[in-house]
Amino acid sequence: MEFMKQKPPQSQTINSIAQLQAAFRQTMDLPAQVSNEADVREQLQRMMSALLAHRQIKTSAQLQNMLLACRLRLRTLQNKIAAVKPDSQHAPRDIAVAPLLEDVAAAADLLLAPFGRNIVFLSSENQAYVRCDPRALIWLELEMLCNAVRHTPGEEITVHLTAAQASVTLQAESGGFIDLQSLHDSLKRDDSGSAAMLRTAQLHSGSLLWSTSGTRAVCALRLPRSKAYNPRQSRADVPDFVDLLCDQLSPVYTALAPCIGC
């Protein structure tokens, strides 16, 4: 494909919306598979760079829709990778989960505030440790928030962290209902966020439960508590959150608000 061989498109070389549309169609025709993940990710990033560089990106709904489609394709690709990720690629460590998850919720809340949505983080346990891959844990929380934003109308999303003797539970609630049949169907697809979330939770010996309680939709992630932890490990061992957003987590994070970056 000729577009794949070109340098990243810039606004001075692709000036018309028609040219961007042609490049966009070529990009979206690429099959999003684990086997060609690196090439597809690079091509989508090039396409998004070209869209963001266009002078009409802030006023053209057409360009913004193409940008959102690229981000959603990145998210679909990431879901496929997460759904088949082998145990050997996880890097578990003992993490104090409350500070990490609160940071994620705070960042998402800042992003969603202009759109009339807000996130409230509550924790009854600040010293609970779990053994997990921090990247995977951050991604799981972002997916929970992303699904709540996209599929429920409630203005407020409550994220509640609780700890029992043997487990830690992260629960996201929002006003609305869960279509359990659609959820069940999505679990059969390897490109769905729910299938990837379930796979990731299982890799950490955890569980994931979706339910409707009264007028609120609930997603609950339960992970076993660490039996022991290394006190020398600190939050410095956790990957930088900003770096994660700029790398593989960016399609999830930007899907929270379709217009971010415009």
C-alpha positions as CSV (number, residue, x, y, z in Angstrom):
1,M,0.0,0.0,0.0
2,E,1.5,3.3,-1.1
3,F,0.2,5.2,1.9
4,M,2.0,2.8,4.2
5,K,5.3,3.7,2.5
6,Q,5.0,7.4,2.8
7,K,6.4,9.5,5.6
8,P,3.9,10.7,8.3
9,P,1.5,13.0,6.5
10,Q,1.8,16.7,7.4
11,S,-0.7,19.6,6.8
12,Q,1.5,21.0,4.1
13,T,1.4,17.8,2.0
14,I,-2.2,16.9,2.7
15,N,-4.2,20.1,2.5
16,S,-7.6,19.1,1.4
17,I,-10.2,17.1,3.2
18,A,-10.6,14.9,0.2
19,Q,-7.0,13.9,0.4
20,L,-7.4,13.2,4.1
21,Q,-10.5,11.1,3.4
22,A,-8.6,9.0,0.9
23,A,-5.7,8.4,3.3
24,F,-8.2,7.7,6.1
25,R,-10.0,5.0,4.0
26,Q,-6.7,3.3,3.2
27,T,-5.8,3.4,6.9
28,M,-9.1,2.0,8.1
29,D,-8.9,-0.8,5.5
30,L,-5.9,-2.2,7.3
31,P,-6.9,-5.3,9.3
32,A,-6.4,-4.7,13.0
33,Q,-4.7,-8.0,14.0
34,V,-2.2,-8.8,16.7
35,S,0.2,-10.0,14.0
36,N,0.5,-6.6,12.4
37,E,-0.1,-4.5,15.5
38,A,3.0,-2.4,15.2
39,D,2.4,-1.4,11.6
40,V,-1.3,-0.6,12.2
41,R,-0.5,1.4,15.3
42,E,2.1,3.4,13.5
43,Q,-0.2,4.1,10.5
44,L,-3.0,5.1,12.8
45,Q,-0.7,7.5,14.7
46,R,0.4,9.0,11.4
47,M,-3.2,9.5,10.3
48,M,-4.2,11.1,13.6
49,S,-1.1,13.5,13.3
50,A,-2.3,14.5,9.9
51,L,-5.8,15.2,11.1
52,L,-4.7,17.1,14.2
53,A,-2.4,19.2,12.0
54,H,-5.2,20.3,9.6
55,R,-6.3,23.8,10.0
56,Q,-10.0,22.9,10.1
57,I,-9.8,20.2,12.8
58,K,-11.5,22.4,15.4
59,T,-14.5,23.3,13.1
60,S,-15.0,20.2,10.9
61,A,-17.2,17.5,12.3
62,Q,-16.0,15.3,9.4
63,L,-12.4,15.5,10.5
64,Q,-13.2,15.1,14.1
65,N,-15.2,11.9,13.3
66,M,-12.3,10.5,11.4
67,L,-10.0,11.3,14.4
68,L,-12.4,9.5,16.7
69,A,-12.6,6.5,14.4
70,C,-8.8,6.2,14.4
71,R,-8.8,6.3,18.2
72,L,-11.5,3.7,18.4
73,R,-9.6,1.5,16.0
74,L,-6.5,1.8,18.2
75,R,-8.7,0.8,21.2
76,T,-10.0,-2.2,19.3
77,L,-6.5,-3.3,18.5
78,Q,-5.4,-2.9,22.1
79,N,-8.4,-4.9,23.2
80,K,-7.3,-7.8,20.9
81,I,-3.8,-7.7,22.3
82,A,-5.0,-7.6,25.9
83,A,-7.3,-10.6,25.3
84,V,-4.5,-12.8,24.1
85,K,-1.6,-11.5,26.1
86,P,0.4,-14.4,27.6
87,D,1.3,-14.6,31.3
88,S,5.0,-14.1,30.4
89,Q,4.3,-10.5,29.2
90,H,2.9,-9.4,32.5
91,A,5.3,-7.7,35.0
92,P,3.5,-8.1,38.4
93,R,4.7,-6.4,41.5
94,D,3.3,-5.5,44.9
95,I,1.4,-2.2,44.6
96,A,-0.4,0.0,47.0
97,V,-3.5,0.3,44.9
98,A,-5.4,3.3,46.5
99,P,-2.9,6.1,45.5
100,L,-2.5,4.7,42.0
101,L,-6.2,4.3,41.3
102,E,-7.0,7.6,42.8
103,D,-4.6,9.3,40.4
104,V,-6.3,7.7,37.4
105,A,-9.7,8.7,38.6
106,A,-8.5,12.3,39.2
107,A,-7.0,12.6,35.7
108,A,-10.2,11.2,34.1
109,D,-12.3,13.6,36.2
110,L,-10.3,16.6,34.9
111,L,-10.8,15.5,31.4
112,L,-14.5,14.9,31.7
113,A,-15.4,18.0,33.7
114,P,-15.9,20.2,30.5
115,F,-18.4,17.6,29.3
116,G,-20.6,17.7,32.4
117,R,-19.4,14.3,33.7
118,N,-17.5,13.9,36.9
119,I,-15.8,11.1,38.8
120,V,-15.8,10.6,42.6
121,F,-13.2,8.4,44.1
122,L,-13.8,6.8,47.5
123,S,-11.5,4.5,49.4
124,S,-11.9,2.8,52.7
125,E,-8.4,1.3,52.6
126,N,-5.3,3.2,51.8
127,Q,-2.8,0.5,52.8
128,A,-4.1,-2.4,50.7
129,Y,-1.5,-4.1,48.4
130,V,-2.1,-6.3,45.5
131,R,0.3,-8.1,43.3
132,C,-0.3,-7.0,39.7
133,D,1.0,-5.4,36.6
134,P,0.4,-1.7,37.3
135,R,-0.1,-1.0,33.6
136,A,-2.8,-3.6,33.4
137,L,-4.4,-2.2,36.6
138,I,-4.5,1.3,35.2
139,W,-5.9,0.1,31.9
140,L,-8.6,-1.9,33.7
141,E,-9.8,1.2,35.6
142,L,-9.7,3.3,32.5
143,E,-11.8,0.7,30.7
144,M,-14.3,0.7,33.5
145,L,-14.6,4.5,33.4
146,C,-14.7,4.5,29.6
147,N,-17.6,2.1,29.5
148,A,-19.5,4.0,32.1
149,V,-19.1,7.2,30.2
150,R,-20.0,5.7,26.8
151,H,-22.9,3.5,27.9
152,T,-24.6,5.2,30.8
153,P,-26.2,8.7,31.0
154,G,-25.5,9.5,34.6
155,E,-23.5,12.7,35.2
156,E,-21.6,11.2,38.2
157,I,-19.5,8.1,38.2
158,T,-18.5,6.7,41.6
159,V,-15.3,4.7,41.9
160,H,-15.2,2.9,45.2
161,L,-12.2,0.9,46.5
162,T,-12.8,-1.5,49.4
163,A,-10.6,-4.1,51.0
164,A,-11.5,-7.4,52.8
165,Q,-9.1,-9.8,54.5
166,A,-8.2,-11.7,51.3
167,S,-9.2,-9.3,48.4
168,V,-9.5,-5.8,47.1
169,T,-12.5,-4.6,45.1
170,L,-12.7,-1.7,42.7
171,Q,-16.3,-0.8,41.8
172,A,-17.5,1.7,39.3
173,E,-21.1,2.8,39.5
174,S,-23.1,5.2,37.3
175,G,-26.7,6.0,36.6
176,G,-28.1,3.7,34.0
177,F,-28.6,0.0,33.1
178,I,-26.4,-2.7,31.6
179,D,-27.6,-4.7,28.6
180,L,-26.5,-8.1,29.9
181,Q,-27.3,-9.8,26.6
182,S,-25.1,-7.4,24.6
183,L,-22.4,-7.8,27.2
184,H,-22.6,-11.6,27.0
185,D,-22.3,-11.4,23.2
186,S,-19.3,-9.0,23.4
187,L,-17.5,-11.4,25.7
188,K,-17.3,-13.8,22.7
189,R,-15.4,-11.2,20.5
190,D,-11.7,-10.9,21.0
191,D,-11.8,-7.2,20.0
192,S,-14.2,-6.2,22.7
193,G,-13.2,-4.2,25.8
194,S,-15.2,-6.5,28.0
195,A,-13.4,-9.7,26.8
196,A,-10.0,-8.0,27.2
197,M,-10.9,-6.8,30.7
198,L,-12.1,-10.3,31.8
199,R,-8.9,-11.9,30.4
200,T,-6.7,-9.4,32.2
201,A,-8.5,-9.8,35.5
202,Q,-8.2,-13.6,35.2
203,L,-4.5,-13.3,34.5
204,H,-4.2,-11.6,37.9
205,S,-6.3,-14.4,39.6
206,G,-9.1,-11.9,39.9
207,S,-12.7,-11.7,38.8
208,L,-14.9,-9.1,37.0
209,L,-18.7,-8.7,37.5
210,W,-21.2,-6.5,35.7
211,S,-24.6,-5.9,37.2
212,T,-27.5,-3.5,37.6
213,S,-28.4,-2.4,41.1
214,G,-31.6,-0.4,41.2
215,T,-31.1,2.5,38.8
216,R,-27.3,2.2,38.7
217,A,-25.0,0.2,36.5
218,V,-22.1,-1.5,38.3
219,C,-18.8,-3.0,37.2
220,A,-16.7,-4.6,40.0
221,L,-13.1,-5.8,39.7
222,R,-11.9,-8.1,42.6
223,L,-8.2,-8.9,43.0
224,P,-6.5,-11.0,45.8
225,R,-4.5,-9.0,48.3
226,S,-0.8,-9.6,48.5
227,K,0.1,-11.9,51.4
228,A,3.5,-10.1,51.7
229,Y,5.1,-7.1,50.1
230,N,8.5,-5.6,49.8
231,P,8.5,-2.4,51.9
232,R,11.4,-1.1,49.8
233,Q,9.1,-1.0,46.7
234,S,7.7,2.5,46.4
235,R,5.5,4.4,43.9
236,A,8.6,5.2,42.0
237,D,8.4,1.6,40.7
238,V,5.1,2.4,39.1
239,P,5.2,3.4,35.4
240,D,4.8,7.2,34.9
241,F,1.1,7.8,34.3
242,V,1.7,10.5,31.6
243,D,4.0,8.2,29.7
244,L,1.3,5.5,29.7
245,L,-1.3,8.0,28.4
246,C,1.1,9.0,25.5
247,D,1.8,5.3,24.7
248,Q,-0.6,2.4,24.6
249,L,-3.2,3.7,27.0
250,S,-3.9,6.9,25.0
251,P,-6.7,5.3,22.8
252,V,-8.5,4.3,26.0
253,Y,-8.0,7.6,27.7
254,T,-8.9,9.8,24.7
255,A,-12.1,7.7,24.1
256,L,-13.4,9.1,27.3
257,A,-13.9,12.5,25.6
258,P,-14.1,12.3,21.8
259,C,-13.0,15.9,21.3
260,I,-9.8,15.9,23.3
261,G,-6.9,17.1,21.2
262,C,-9.1,19.2,18.9
